[in-house]
């Protein structure tokens, strides 16, 4: 159930600091936010997400909530009340959910551009898709360079089910895409801070136009109306792409010749090499790559008893499905094929895997390595970059457990 509430002033102030940081005007992701989840002081859930399970989440800031690794469980779909939150700007006023069907999105770059209400969008088609939603900084906490930003480990991700209208249906209803367009550009409906150049803080991202074939404008998540915390009343979902490209509170959907000029597109979320400055000529954070990690057993669950153990976790391939997963109990020296379990919800969802193993007394380094349907294998090492993005390293995500 969604429980929209007014965002308390203290959270608005903290989230406004986040907005200024995105604009390069303040640094709110310094030492205080670089603490590991184990050492960070407990913080209350922000008002707009107060309905979530506090025991399942690590509150890094008012706009960054991380799912605890031990709460992912062994089911495919991540419960809404345990799903992570990452906001680049403060959430809008909850009043935007009072009349969801009145929400308006402007569609541009088509032959017959116009504004459409959510009620009108609901007449154009319906599709349901399960996707992995993941912040591109998931795994940043494993970078020895300690990049600026939230030190996520694995919890800035989840697998959820969306319902909405396919973007291709909307395009067809408006006469098709105009000529020369190369990108799909989504613009968020957050209120922008006053006195700041809008392009420095605007949440606006462009993705290659081919992503349109799978994208939907979603008004429902996990069988419920989309909450304010996750972009309600309407969100652009681009399956297989990192979370920042899935625009919350979408108010403009444009087909454009060039990428957005917003800072979050031109300089933000770029794969910037160490020692360099972000620039538009560097690869943008778009499609996710093949990745997996183990969710149990975990070291924080205490010593294990010698004997049989069910090693389990999740694996996903971005825009591709998962072909298989291997598990190692000796830090990657040897590997065994794991079993994929549970329902296959499609190529954009993650798969649960399990390997029953017998562990003797001592310490064991548990790791997983996934392969997608195109044959791409999860790498051992991360790709070093200034922002700490796209960490798929199986070595970084390994865990060490003690067996008595």
Secondary structure, DSSP 8 states (H G I E B T S, - for coil): --------HHHHHHHHHHHHHHTTS---SSGGGSS-TTTS------GGGTTS-GGGEEEEETTEEEE-GGGS-SSSS--GGG--EE-SS----GGGGTTGGG-EEEEESBTT-EEEEHHHHTTS--EEEEEEEE-TTTTGGG-TT--SS----S-SEEEEEEEEEEHHHHHHHTTSB-TT--EEEEE------TTS-HHHH--EEEEEGGGGGT-EEEEEETTEE--GGGTTT-EEE-TTB-GGGS-TT--EEEEESS---SHHHHTTTB---TT----TTS-BS-B---EEEEEES-GGG--B-SEEEEEEEEEEBTTB-EEEEEEESBTTSS-EE-EEES----TTS-EEEEEEEEE-SEEEEEEEEEEETT--B--SS----TT------TTTT-EEEEE-
